[in-house]
Amino acid sequence: MKKLQNFYSSQDWDFNQRTYILPFNSKRLLAYLKKLTKPYGEKPKRKKDFERYRFTGKIENNTFRLSRTVLEPNNFLCVAEGRVEATSKGCFVQIKYKTFKFTRILMWFWGLLGLFLTLYFSIYKINALYAVLIGIFTVAHTAVCVLSIRRQRKILEDIFDEVFNAYNEFLN
């Protein structure tokens, strides 16, 4: 299996996209992904059901929108939006990793609020201690969020690597 990052990317700095070149039939690959995917509305009844499903999401035609199946809520989960294209000797799988919209909104909200409060205590109500503390907390909060999102994306990438390296599943 070959992995090419940014194969179709128009920007060289777009690290949220991965492209796989796989020697599998695209229909078999999509069927295998569908077998590992729990639909959005379905509620697993037992912990064993969570172990069976690797992904939560939907697969339609040659596209998919998947996230990792978890037992408890996690705001930093990544969503993999992908497309599978058939070729003469296999298929291309393009995956873009994104966060949930609500997570992005919260990060922007708290980042801007921290920036405005830092400026407020720096310029209007001159209090250097408050300005420095709020600035430090804002930077720390943003860093923790970004690192958590990267960690979740790495976990999801590892799951895709594991699934795509399961040659025996595709040959059966």
C-alpha positions as CSV (number, residue, x, y, z in Angstrom):
1,M,0.0,0.0,0.0
2,K,1.3,3.5,-0.8
3,K,0.3,6.6,1.0
4,L,0.7,9.9,-0.7
5,Q,0.0,13.0,1.4
6,N,-1.3,16.1,-0.4
7,F,-1.6,14.1,-3.7
8,Y,-4.5,16.3,-5.0
9,S,-4.0,19.2,-2.6
10,S,-3.8,22.6,-4.2
11,Q,-2.0,23.9,-1.1
12,D,1.3,22.4,0.0
13,W,0.6,23.2,3.7
14,D,-2.7,21.3,3.8
15,F,-1.8,18.5,6.3
16,N,-5.5,17.6,6.9
17,Q,-5.7,15.5,3.7
18,R,-4.3,12.1,2.9
19,T,-4.5,10.0,-0.3
20,Y,-4.2,6.3,-0.4
21,I,-3.4,4.2,-3.5
22,L,-4.8,0.8,-2.8
23,P,-4.8,-2.4,-4.8
24,F,-8.4,-3.2,-4.0
25,N,-11.6,-3.1,-5.9
26,S,-13.4,0.1,-4.9
27,K,-16.8,-1.6,-4.4
28,R,-15.3,-4.2,-2.1
29,L,-13.5,-1.5,-0.1
30,L,-16.8,0.5,0.3
31,A,-18.6,-2.7,1.3
32,Y,-16.0,-3.5,3.9
33,L,-16.1,0.1,5.3
34,K,-19.9,-0.1,5.4
35,K,-19.6,-3.3,7.5
36,L,-17.4,-1.5,10.0
37,T,-19.6,1.6,10.2
38,K,-22.5,2.2,12.6
39,P,-25.1,4.5,11.0
40,Y,-25.7,7.9,12.8
41,G,-29.1,7.1,14.2
42,E,-28.4,3.5,15.4
43,K,-27.7,3.1,19.1
44,P,-25.6,0.1,20.1
45,K,-27.1,-1.8,23.0
46,R,-24.0,-3.5,24.3
47,K,-20.3,-2.8,24.7
48,K,-19.7,-5.7,22.3
49,D,-21.5,-3.7,19.5
50,F,-19.0,-0.8,20.0
51,E,-16.1,-3.2,19.5
52,R,-17.7,-4.4,16.3
53,Y,-18.0,-1.0,14.8
54,R,-14.8,1.0,14.1
55,F,-16.6,4.0,12.6
56,T,-19.8,6.0,13.0
57,G,-21.2,7.8,10.0
58,K,-22.6,7.3,6.5
59,I,-21.3,5.8,3.2
60,E,-23.1,6.8,0.0
61,N,-22.1,5.9,-3.5
62,N,-18.4,6.5,-3.5
63,T,-18.1,9.0,-0.7
64,F,-18.1,8.7,3.1
65,R,-18.3,10.8,6.2
66,L,-16.9,8.8,9.2
67,S,-15.8,9.5,12.7
68,R,-14.4,7.1,15.3
69,T,-16.9,5.1,17.4
70,V,-16.6,6.1,21.1
71,L,-18.4,5.2,24.2
72,E,-18.5,8.7,25.7
73,P,-18.9,12.1,24.0
74,N,-15.7,13.8,22.8
75,N,-15.7,17.3,21.4
76,F,-12.3,16.9,19.8
77,L,-13.2,13.9,17.5
78,C,-12.2,14.3,13.9
79,V,-14.5,13.6,11.0
80,A,-13.0,11.9,7.9
81,E,-14.7,13.0,4.7
82,G,-13.5,10.8,1.9
83,R,-14.0,9.8,-1.7
84,V,-13.1,6.5,-3.4
85,E,-12.2,6.5,-7.1
86,A,-11.8,3.3,-9.0
87,T,-8.8,2.8,-11.2
88,S,-7.8,-0.1,-13.5
89,K,-5.6,-1.7,-10.9
90,G,-7.3,-0.7,-7.7
91,C,-8.6,2.6,-6.2
92,F,-7.7,6.0,-4.9
93,V,-9.0,7.0,-1.5
94,Q,-8.9,10.7,-0.7
95,I,-9.6,11.7,2.9
96,K,-9.9,15.1,4.4
97,Y,-9.9,15.4,8.2
98,K,-12.1,18.0,9.9
99,T,-13.4,18.8,13.3
100,F,-17.0,19.3,14.2
101,K,-18.4,22.7,13.5
102,F,-19.4,23.3,17.1
103,T,-15.8,22.6,18.2
104,R,-14.4,25.2,15.7
105,I,-17.0,27.7,16.9
106,L,-16.1,27.2,20.6
107,M,-12.4,27.5,19.9
108,W,-12.9,30.8,18.0
109,F,-15.3,32.1,20.6
110,W,-12.9,31.5,23.6
111,G,-9.9,32.6,21.6
112,L,-11.5,35.9,20.6
113,L,-12.9,36.5,24.1
114,G,-9.5,35.9,25.6
115,L,-7.9,38.3,23.1
116,F,-10.5,41.0,23.8
117,L,-10.2,40.7,27.5
118,T,-6.4,40.8,27.3
119,L,-6.7,44.0,25.2
120,Y,-9.3,45.4,27.6
121,F,-7.0,45.0,30.6
122,S,-4.0,46.2,28.6
123,I,-5.5,49.4,27.2
124,Y,-8.7,50.5,28.9
125,K,-8.4,49.2,32.5
126,I,-4.7,49.1,32.9
127,N,-4.0,46.0,34.9
128,A,-0.9,44.2,33.7
129,L,-1.5,41.1,35.9
130,Y,-4.9,40.4,34.6
131,A,-3.8,41.0,31.0
132,V,-0.9,38.6,31.3
133,L,-2.9,35.9,33.1
134,I,-5.8,36.0,30.6
135,G,-3.3,36.0,27.7
136,I,-1.5,33.0,29.1
137,F,-4.8,31.1,29.8
138,T,-6.0,31.9,26.2
139,V,-2.8,30.6,24.6
140,A,-2.8,27.5,26.9
141,H,-6.5,26.8,26.1
142,T,-5.9,27.1,22.4
143,A,-2.8,24.9,22.6
144,V,-4.6,22.2,24.5
145,C,-7.5,22.2,22.0
146,V,-5.2,22.0,19.0
147,L,-3.1,19.2,20.5
148,S,-6.3,17.2,21.4
149,I,-7.6,17.6,17.9
150,R,-4.3,16.4,16.4
151,R,-4.3,13.4,18.8
152,Q,-7.8,12.4,17.7
153,R,-6.9,12.8,14.1
154,K,-3.8,10.6,14.6
155,I,-6.0,7.9,16.2
156,L,-8.4,8.1,13.3
157,E,-5.5,7.9,10.7
158,D,-4.2,4.9,12.5
159,I,-7.6,3.2,12.3
160,F,-7.7,3.8,8.6
161,D,-4.2,2.5,8.2
162,E,-5.2,-0.7,10.1
163,V,-8.3,-1.1,8.0
164,F,-6.6,-0.5,4.7
165,N,-3.7,-2.9,5.6
166,A,-6.2,-5.8,6.3
167,Y,-5.5,-7.5,3.0
168,N,-7.1,-10.8,4.1
169,E,-10.5,-9.1,4.6
170,F,-10.5,-7.8,1.0
171,L,-9.5,-11.1,-0.6
172,N,-12.3,-13.1,1.0
